[in-house]
Amino acid sequence: MSISTGTGAFDAIAAGPPEGRPALLLHGFPQTGLVWQRQIEALAAHGYRVVAPDQRGYSPGTRPQRPEDYRISLLVDDVVAITEALGWAAFDLVGHDWGGAVAWWTAHAHPGRVRSLTVVSTPHPGALATTLRTDQDQRKRSHYMIDWRETPATEERMLADDAKELRAAYAGKVPQDSVDAYVSRLSQPGALTAALNWYRAGRPDGAIGVIDVPTLYVWGTEDSAFGPAAAQETEQWVNGPYRFETLQGVSHWVPEEAPETLSRLLLEHLQAHGE
């Protein structure tokens, strides 16, 4: 489906009965709404109305070229615009990787609209900031972001030789047909630059505090980007009901590497925090 907003059109995958309880699923880098395929099927089978948009830069109809057009406040505005276009006054929010960061910020800015929050892999931004100051392991894990922000040739390097470097990022944990779909989308003119602009947009233009909505945080012990210090620190940033699930031996690519486990946890969380 396509969702029209004042900013532009967002491609999206949708499933489940139109009258079902609404859930919005946000992907991260370097993926699309396809990352949630198995969770979409599971939620729809339980009567939820599920929408997984291709976010700003990933949707051809909403692909500005300036880094500053990818500030976190604008990404949060997109969530509001998409849900308003869908007619959702309140919704369950799920995010992975960068989609997780957007989900944290959205739950902080719009707690009255977010019925429940589920974040996969990505620690609370405040927890990440704390550990970047205090934990050398997390600083090492996050160093790639500096390279991507400051190296203009990153796009060319990632897409060279049939996108060899980009394909390697999925570490063999993502189904090959999904990898091919992601690479195809990010090989479109300007698409990878737009995706990398999420990293290049600069610091948030505000501060994020504690989260008051019911929150499930799922983290894999083999996550290369986010270490245990930030994952454990996240609890300090949630005031609402909080559940932290650690997946032993699972990498950053949780939705595709452990789909049944994630779908089960997600359904348990949504059912525990209903209307």
Beta strands, then each sheet from edge to edge (+ up, - down):
strand 1: 2-4
strand 2: 9-15
strand 3: 22-26
strand 4: 49-53
strand 5: 91-96
strand 6: 114-120
strand 7: 215-220
strand 8: 242-247
sheet 1: 1+ 2- 4+ 3+ 5+ 6+ 7+ 8+
end
